[in-house]
Amino acid sequence: MTTEATLPSTSASPTTRQMWTRTRGILLALVLLLAGAVAFALLHSGTQHGRLDPRSADPYGSHAVTALLADHGVSTRTVTTLGQARAAAGPDTTLLVAVPDLLTKNQQSRLYTATAASGGRTVLVAPDTPSVGRLAPGVIAAGAPSFDTTLSPGCSLPAARRAGSAETGGGLRYSATVPGAGSCYPSDGLPTLLLLPRSAKGGDTVVLGAPDILYNTRLDKQGNASLALQLLGSRPHLVWYLPSLADEPAPDTGTRSFFDLLPSGWLWATLQLFVAAALAALWRARRLGPLVPERLPVAIRASETVEGRARLYRKANARDRAADALRSTTRTRLAPLVGVPVAQAHAPEALLPALSAHLHGDRQSLHSLLFGPPPGDDAALVSLADQLDALEREVRRP
């Protein structure tokens, strides 16, 4: 009767505990990042609601400026479609486009066509490239934004001089090639407000680099209220255009990529997630530290190692490396025998004189043997090994 011993099986797959230990740091970082994003969204959801909406009394709404305009006899109407905005353009109307960059290329072209010959005023709030070039030809947005929030008029425009300093900075700056354009509130030499004459009927275009003067929370600062009333109250009617999802689709939407349809905030958030993932990968990656001695499962004879390396050198036809290894090892062993420090064993000017004095031999032949060129064939390599071996035996001979 025989009894078979059952050996425990060993699995190379990580256990659940090992997986949890390896990934818990990354999971914790993701949970904290998600919790921070949710908290940030909740904290700012109330303050950002109704941004630039003339019906909103929130801090970033614009109800206060429309109320002041109503006291001065200017009526305000809010529209959310391109068709309503184009139909409302006229000589007695100021058309304010709250977010011009949300319009497609086709919508911007159609809006400019409708307002170019209307004789009214068009106010563009912080249009960037390329929107400003389509809605206000001849105007280019500067690449670097303005960092000074409160600016002085710096021009002779009556509305700006009456308003004085206003918070037109902190946004975009522009340069214009339109004849007769009024450039006001400069920051580092570039204006943040432009007044462009557009037609013989008296129409004009106002390009405003930052929306701060229209916010409820900023209207009572500096000359913001005066400047806003003069820019928006030059006509008896104000049409406030807020582009929305209900707006008519543009024919050129098929040429827009998926990334063009995403808000810039999502793109930045995705970039930050990629950076966080890269940092987490670097944090958890293996470190290449110093070598650690390890007990081998089997003992390998030195002769087998030498033979294996020799076969590799021969297969690669690396006679130069084999010769360098032989000469380097010989020099390292000979140096202590002739009184030369090991650190100077590979310096011909230190090793060769000591060897010559010890052997009373030719220094030139020693130089050729220990520091000469690589052998030309396998026979020369074997001969070199024999000569190095003979040299070492001679030095060791008492």
C-alpha positions as CSV (number, residue, x, y, z in Angstrom):
1,M,0.0,0.0,0.0
2,T,1.5,3.3,-1.1
3,T,0.6,6.8,-0.1
4,E,1.0,9.7,-2.4
5,A,2.0,13.0,-0.9
6,T,0.0,15.9,-2.2
7,L,2.2,19.0,-2.7
8,P,0.5,22.4,-2.2
9,S,0.0,24.2,-5.5
10,T,1.7,27.6,-5.9
11,S,-0.1,30.2,-8.0
12,A,1.7,33.1,-9.5
13,S,-1.6,35.2,-9.7
14,P,-1.9,37.9,-7.1
15,T,-4.4,37.4,-4.4
16,T,-7.3,39.7,-3.6
17,R,-5.5,41.1,-0.6
18,Q,-2.4,41.8,-2.7
19,M,-4.5,43.5,-5.4
20,W,-6.2,45.7,-2.7
21,T,-2.8,46.6,-1.2
22,R,-1.5,47.7,-4.6
23,T,-4.5,49.6,-5.8
24,R,-5.9,51.2,-2.6
25,G,-3.7,54.3,-3.0
26,I,-4.9,55.0,-6.5
27,L,-8.5,54.3,-5.6
28,L,-8.2,56.7,-2.6
29,A,-6.8,59.4,-4.8
30,L,-9.6,59.0,-7.4
31,V,-12.2,59.1,-4.6
32,L,-10.7,62.3,-3.2
33,L,-10.5,63.8,-6.7
34,L,-14.1,63.0,-7.4
35,A,-15.3,64.3,-4.0
36,G,-13.3,67.5,-4.5
37,A,-14.9,68.0,-8.0
38,V,-18.4,67.4,-6.6
39,A,-17.8,69.8,-3.7
40,F,-16.4,72.5,-6.0
41,A,-19.4,72.1,-8.3
42,L,-21.8,72.4,-5.4
43,L,-20.1,75.5,-4.0
44,H,-20.1,77.3,-7.3
45,S,-23.4,76.1,-8.7
46,G,-25.3,78.9,-7.0
47,T,-22.9,81.7,-7.8
48,Q,-22.5,80.8,-11.5
49,H,-26.3,80.4,-12.2
50,G,-27.7,82.8,-14.7
51,R,-24.4,84.1,-15.9
52,L,-24.9,87.3,-18.0
53,D,-28.6,86.7,-17.9
54,P,-30.5,90.0,-17.7
55,R,-33.3,88.2,-15.8
56,S,-31.0,86.9,-13.1
57,A,-30.4,88.6,-9.8
58,D,-27.5,86.3,-8.9
59,P,-24.0,87.8,-8.4
60,Y,-23.0,87.0,-12.0
61,G,-26.4,87.8,-13.5
62,S,-27.1,91.2,-15.2
63,H,-30.5,92.2,-13.9
64,A,-29.2,95.3,-12.2
65,V,-27.9,96.9,-15.4
66,T,-31.2,96.3,-17.2
67,A,-33.1,97.8,-14.2
68,L,-31.0,101.0,-14.5
69,L,-31.6,101.1,-18.2
70,A,-35.3,100.8,-17.6
71,D,-35.1,103.9,-15.3
72,H,-33.6,105.8,-18.2
73,G,-36.3,104.7,-20.7
74,V,-34.5,101.8,-22.4
75,S,-36.5,98.6,-22.8
76,T,-34.8,95.2,-22.6
77,R,-35.8,92.1,-24.4
78,T,-34.1,88.7,-24.0
79,V,-33.8,86.4,-27.0
80,T,-32.3,83.0,-27.2
81,T,-32.3,82.1,-30.9
82,L,-30.4,83.5,-33.9
83,G,-33.6,84.2,-35.8
84,Q,-35.0,86.4,-33.1
85,A,-31.6,88.3,-32.8
86,R,-31.5,88.9,-36.6
87,A,-35.1,90.0,-36.7
88,A,-34.6,92.5,-33.8
89,A,-31.6,94.3,-35.5
90,G,-32.5,97.9,-36.4
91,P,-31.4,101.5,-36.2
92,D,-33.1,102.0,-32.8
93,T,-31.8,98.8,-31.2
94,T,-28.7,97.8,-29.4
95,L,-28.0,94.1,-29.9
96,L,-25.8,92.6,-27.1
97,V,-24.3,89.1,-27.9
98,A,-23.5,87.7,-24.4
99,V,-21.4,84.7,-25.5
100,P,-20.3,85.1,-29.1
101,D,-18.0,82.1,-29.0
102,L,-20.9,79.7,-28.6
103,L,-22.1,80.5,-32.1
104,T,-20.9,78.4,-35.0
105,K,-19.1,79.9,-37.9
106,N,-22.3,79.9,-40.0
107,Q,-24.3,81.5,-37.3
108,Q,-21.7,84.2,-36.8
109,S,-21.7,85.0,-40.5
110,R,-25.4,85.2,-40.7
111,L,-25.6,87.4,-37.6
112,Y,-23.0,89.8,-39.0
113,T,-24.9,90.0,-42.3
114,A,-28.1,91.0,-40.5
115,T,-26.5,93.7,-38.3
116,A,-23.9,95.2,-40.7
117,A,-26.4,97.4,-42.5
118,S,-29.0,97.8,-39.7
119,G,-27.8,101.1,-38.4
120,G,-27.9,99.9,-34.8
121,R,-25.3,99.1,-32.3
122,T,-23.9,95.6,-31.7
123,V,-22.1,94.8,-28.4
124,L,-19.9,91.7,-28.4
125,V,-18.9,90.5,-24.9
126,A,-15.4,89.0,-24.8
127,P,-15.3,87.4,-28.3
128,D,-12.1,85.4,-28.8
129,T,-10.3,84.2,-31.9
130,P,-11.8,83.4,-34.5
131,S,-15.2,84.7,-33.5
132,V,-14.2,88.4,-33.2
133,G,-12.8,88.3,-36.8
134,R,-16.2,87.2,-38.2
135,L,-18.4,89.4,-36.1
136,A,-16.1,92.5,-36.2
137,P,-13.9,92.2,-39.3
138,G,-10.5,94.0,-38.9
139,V,-10.2,93.1,-35.2
140,I,-7.7,90.5,-33.8
141,A,-7.7,89.1,-30.3
142,A,-4.3,89.2,-28.6
143,G,-2.9,85.9,-27.4
144,A,-2.1,87.0,-23.9
145,P,-5.0,88.2,-21.6
146,S,-5.0,91.3,-19.6
147,F,-4.1,90.8,-15.9
148,D,-5.0,94.4,-14.7
149,T,-8.7,94.5,-13.8
150,T,-9.2,98.2,-13.3
151,L,-8.0,100.4,-16.1
152,S,-8.1,104.0,-17.0
153,P,-9.9,105.2,-20.3
154,G,-6.7,106.3,-22.1
155,C,-8.8,107.6,-25.0
156,S,-11.0,110.6,-26.1
157,L,-14.2,108.6,-26.4
158,P,-16.9,110.6,-24.5
159,A,-18.5,107.6,-22.9
160,A,-15.2,106.3,-21.6
161,R,-14.0,109.8,-20.3
162,R,-17.3,110.3,-18.4
163,A,-17.2,106.9,-16.9
164,G,-13.5,107.1,-15.8
165,S,-11.7,104.0,-14.5
166,A,-13.7,100.8,-15.0
167,E,-13.2,97.1,-14.7
168,T,-12.7,96.3,-18.3
169,G,-9.4,94.3,-17.8
170,G,-8.9,90.8,-16.6
171,G,-10.0,89.5,-20.0
172,L,-9.1,89.8,-23.6
173,R,-7.2,92.5,-25.4
174,Y,-7.6,93.5,-29.1
175,S,-5.9,95.2,-32.0
176,A,-7.9,96.8,-34.8
177,T,-7.1,97.9,-38.3
178,V,-10.5,99.6,-38.9
179,P,-10.2,103.3,-39.8
180,G,-11.7,105.6,-37.2
181,A,-11.9,102.9,-34.5
182,G,-11.9,104.1,-30.9
183,S,-9.5,102.2,-28.7
184,C,-10.0,102.6,-24.9
185,Y,-8.9,101.1,-21.6
186,P,-5.5,99.9,-22.8
187,S,-3.5,97.2,-20.9
188,D,0.2,96.9,-21.9
189,G,-0.5,98.9,-25.0
190,L,-3.5,97.0,-26.3
191,P,-7.1,98.1,-25.7
192,T,-9.7,96.1,-23.9
193,L,-12.6,98.1,-25.4
194,L,-13.1,99.0,-29.1
195,L,-15.8,101.2,-30.7
196,L,-15.9,100.4,-34.5
197,P,-17.9,102.5,-37.0
198,R,-19.6,100.1,-39.3
199,S,-21.9,101.8,-41.8
200,A,-23.1,105.1,-43.2
201,K,-26.4,104.7,-41.4
202,G,-24.8,105.4,-38.0
203,G,-24.3,101.8,-36.9
204,D,-21.3,100.7,-34.9
205,T,-19.9,97.7,-33.0
206,V,-18.6,97.6,-29.4
207,V,-16.1,94.9,-28.6
208,L,-15.8,94.5,-24.8
209,G,-12.9,92.4,-23.6
210,A,-14.3,91.4,-20.2
211,P,-18.0,91.1,-18.9
212,D,-17.3,92.4,-15.4
213,I,-19.1,95.8,-15.9
214,L,-22.3,93.9,-16.6
215,Y,-22.3,91.7,-13.5
216,N,-24.7,92.5,-10.6
217,T,-21.9,92.1,-8.1
218,R,-19.5,94.5,-10.0
219,L,-21.9,97.2,-11.2
220,D,-21.3,99.6,-8.3
221,K,-17.5,99.4,-8.6
222,Q,-15.4,102.2,-10.2
223,G,-17.2,103.6,-13.3
224,N,-18.7,100.3,-14.3
225,A,-22.4,101.4,-14.1
226,S,-21.7,104.6,-16.1
227,L,-19.8,102.8,-18.8
228,A,-22.4,100.0,-19.1
229,L,-25.3,102.5,-19.3
230,Q,-23.6,104.6,-22.0
231,L,-22.7,101.5,-24.1
232,L,-26.1,99.8,-23.8
233,G,-28.3,102.9,-23.6
234,S,-27.5,104.7,-26.8
235,R,-30.7,103.4,-28.4
236,P,-34.2,103.1,-26.9
237,H,-34.3,99.3,-27.3
238,L,-31.9,96.7,-26.0
239,V,-32.0,93.1,-27.3
240,W,-30.0,90.7,-25.1
241,Y,-29.0,87.7,-27.1
242,L,-28.2,84.6,-25.0
243,P,-27.3,81.7,-27.3
244,S,-28.9,78.4,-26.1
245,L,-29.4,74.8,-27.0
246,A,-32.8,75.7,-28.5
247,D,-31.1,77.8,-31.2
248,E,-31.4,76.7,-34.8
249,P,-28.7,74.2,-35.9
250,A,-26.1,75.5,-38.3
251,P,-25.5,73.8,-41.7
252,D,-21.8,73.5,-41.0
253,T,-22.1,71.5,-37.8
254,G,-21.1,68.3,-39.7
255,T,-17.6,69.7,-40.1
256,R,-17.1,70.2,-36.4
257,S,-15.2,67.5,-34.5
258,F,-16.3,65.9,-31.3
259,F,-13.8,68.0,-29.3
260,D,-15.3,71.2,-30.8
261,L,-18.6,70.3,-29.2
262,L,-17.1,69.9,-25.7
263,P,-16.9,72.9,-23.5
264,S,-13.3,74.0,-22.7
265,G,-13.8,73.1,-19.0
266,W,-14.2,69.4,-19.8
267,L,-11.1,69.4,-21.9
268,W,-9.1,71.0,-19.1
269,A,-10.6,68.5,-16.6
270,T,-9.6,65.6,-18.8
271,L,-6.1,66.9,-19.2
272,Q,-5.8,67.2,-15.4
273,L,-7.0,63.6,-15.0
274,F,-4.3,62.4,-17.4
275,V,-1.7,64.4,-15.4
276,A,-3.0,62.9,-12.2
277,A,-2.9,59.4,-13.7
278,A,0.7,59.9,-14.9
279,L,1.8,61.1,-11.5
280,A,0.1,58.1,-9.9
281,A,1.8,55.7,-12.3
282,L,5.2,57.3,-11.5
283,W,4.4,57.0,-7.8
284,R,3.5,53.3,-8.0
285,A,6.1,52.3,-10.6
286,R,9.1,50.1,-9.8
287,R,12.2,51.8,-8.6
288,L,15.5,50.8,-10.2
289,G,17.8,50.8,-7.2
290,P,21.1,49.1,-6.5
291,L,21.6,45.4,-7.1
292,V,20.7,43.1,-4.2
293,P,22.5,39.8,-3.8
294,E,20.2,36.8,-4.0
295,R,20.8,33.2,-3.3
296,L,20.5,31.1,-6.4
297,P,18.4,28.0,-6.4
298,V,21.4,26.0,-7.9
299,A,25.1,26.4,-7.8
300,I,26.7,27.2,-11.2
301,R,30.4,26.5,-11.7
302,A,32.6,29.4,-12.7
303,S,33.9,27.5,-15.7
304,E,30.4,27.2,-17.1
305,T,29.9,30.9,-16.7
306,V,33.1,31.6,-18.5
307,E,32.3,29.2,-21.3
308,G,28.8,30.6,-21.7
309,R,30.1,34.2,-21.9
310,A,32.8,33.1,-24.3
311,R,30.2,31.5,-26.6
312,L,28.2,34.7,-26.5
313,Y,31.2,36.8,-27.5
314,R,32.0,34.3,-30.3
315,K,28.5,34.4,-31.6
316,A,28.5,38.2,-31.6
317,N,32.0,38.2,-33.1
318,A,32.9,40.6,-30.3
319,R,36.7,40.0,-30.1
320,D,37.2,43.6,-29.1
321,R,35.1,43.2,-26.0
322,A,36.6,39.9,-25.1
323,A,40.1,41.3,-25.4
324,D,39.2,44.3,-23.3
325,A,37.8,42.0,-20.6
326,L,41.0,39.9,-20.6
327,R,43.3,42.9,-20.5
328,S,41.3,44.7,-17.9
329,T,41.2,41.7,-15.6
330,T,45.0,41.1,-16.1
331,R,45.8,44.7,-15.3
332,T,43.7,44.6,-12.2
333,R,45.5,41.5,-10.9
334,L,49.0,42.7,-11.9
335,A,48.8,46.2,-10.3
336,P,49.0,45.0,-6.6
337,L,51.8,42.6,-7.4
338,V,54.1,45.5,-8.7
339,G,53.1,48.0,-6.1
340,V,50.6,50.1,-8.1
341,P,47.2,51.0,-6.6
342,V,44.2,49.3,-8.2
343,A,42.7,52.7,-9.0
344,Q,45.7,53.3,-11.3
345,A,45.8,49.8,-12.8
346,H,44.4,51.0,-16.1
347,A,46.7,54.0,-16.5
348,P,49.7,53.1,-18.8
349,E,51.9,55.8,-17.3
350,A,51.5,54.2,-13.8
351,L,51.4,50.5,-14.5
352,L,54.0,50.0,-17.3
353,P,57.1,51.6,-15.5
354,A,56.4,49.4,-12.5
355,L,56.1,46.3,-14.7
356,S,59.2,47.1,-16.6
357,A,61.2,47.5,-13.4
358,H,59.9,44.3,-12.1
359,L,60.5,42.2,-15.2
360,H,63.4,44.2,-16.8
361,G,61.5,43.9,-20.1
362,D,60.6,46.1,-23.0
363,R,58.0,48.7,-22.1
364,Q,56.8,48.9,-25.7
365,S,55.9,45.2,-25.9
366,L,54.2,45.4,-22.6
367,H,52.1,48.4,-23.8
368,S,51.1,46.5,-26.9
369,L,50.2,43.4,-24.8
370,L,48.2,45.2,-22.1
371,F,46.8,48.3,-24.0
372,G,47.1,47.4,-27.6
373,P,44.5,47.1,-30.4
374,P,41.9,44.3,-30.5
375,P,42.9,41.1,-32.2
376,G,42.0,40.6,-35.8
377,D,40.8,37.0,-35.6
378,D,40.0,34.2,-33.2
379,A,43.6,32.8,-33.4
380,A,45.0,36.2,-32.4
381,L,42.5,36.4,-29.5
382,V,43.7,32.9,-28.2
383,S,47.3,34.0,-28.6
384,L,46.6,37.2,-26.6
385,A,45.0,35.2,-23.8
386,D,48.0,32.9,-23.6
387,Q,50.4,35.8,-23.5
388,L,48.5,37.5,-20.8
389,D,48.5,34.3,-18.8
390,A,52.2,33.9,-19.3
391,L,52.8,37.5,-18.2
392,E,50.9,37.0,-15.0
393,R,52.7,33.8,-14.2
394,E,56.0,35.5,-14.7
395,V,55.1,38.4,-12.4
396,R,54.0,36.0,-9.7
397,R,57.1,33.9,-10.0
398,P,59.2,34.5,-6.9
